[in-house]
């Protein structure tokens, strides 16, 4: 779709890329903050691991699964408006998790705040695709922005909780509000298609074809990532004996997410030299033993942080490459394809985490984590097969 600037203040090129990446930073900082709160929510409301997994599944469904359908709405309604509104909703509503007075209110915040994130992602990543000539690198920069927001927010909110109290956490929403306004004002206006060529709200062909197969591979990959992010704080508290608001929890999540952000950038930069298929398959396969080794290292030790960093890099390196591949395979429905790989995969992984939550209560946190890491093996094989079969269509 063509994009035209209807205003002299509309940004383009690097400034626009910076704005979109900053918006993704803020959106994911809020929409992925739940893991940092899980130990304190467990203590406040007396929730078990299975109930906490239910909260993870809820935000995954609202923020991620719905992206597959929000992408089509974005293509029809306009990427700029969808991205700005989505960021506004997610940043405001998710900032109130810390002060939710009851489980019912918490559930409502997660559900509607997650919908905001679902609306934001397809529009924002579709805008980012058209910013630079090297699509994989542009999408890698975009993914890195979200991962960095995910990394920094746990450290920030846990520091606020320790030093000031939960009532100050909602003030962080102002960052998201300001960036949402900037995104709406300074982004170019999308010229939307009309008539029979308009994207379908639900395109079953995408799910049945290679994009759907990539989404399945992405879901298996994301299952390992989601399990580590959400179960590691509980593992550090319940297995390793840390306090629920220990700084090490935030630094562990930050290290994991920062490394995931770096991996997105490196994958986009190295694709031309190593090859997309090799990067995708090798990163997933190598992630399995490294993830397992994190459970053997002493928390807080240099070896622990090295392993956590490598785990984040290897588990997340394939994300921008899978997203761009899906976009290349569905040029008629870029928003929908983006939503499927950027969000649907994470959402279905969050739903799968329900099973791992139950497994945590039955078998323990360590066996459940190890089981989730193994999902990377079929993910690597499936992604490799799909990319190889359609290598001539990939940009």
Secondary structure, DSSP 8 states (H G I E B T S, - for coil): --EE--STT---HHHHHHHHHHHHHHHHHHHT-HHHHHHHHHHHHT--HHHHHHHHHHHHIIIIITHHHHHHHHHHH-HHHHHHHHHHHHHHHHTTGGG--SHHHHHHHHHHHHHHHHHHHHHHHHHHHTTSS-HHHHHHHHHHHHHHHHHHHHHHHHHHHHHT-GGGGGGGHHHHHHHHHHHHHHS-EE----GGGS--SS-HHHHHSHHHHHHHHHHHHHHHHHHHHHHHHHHHHHTT---TT-HHHHHHHHHHHHHHHHHHHHHHHHHHHH-HHHHHHHHHHHHHHHHHHHTTS-TTSHHHHHHHHHHHHHHHTTHHHHHHHHHHHTTT-HHHHHHIIIIIHHHHHHHHHHHHHHHHHHH-HHHHHHHHHTHHHHHHHHHHHHHHHTGGG--
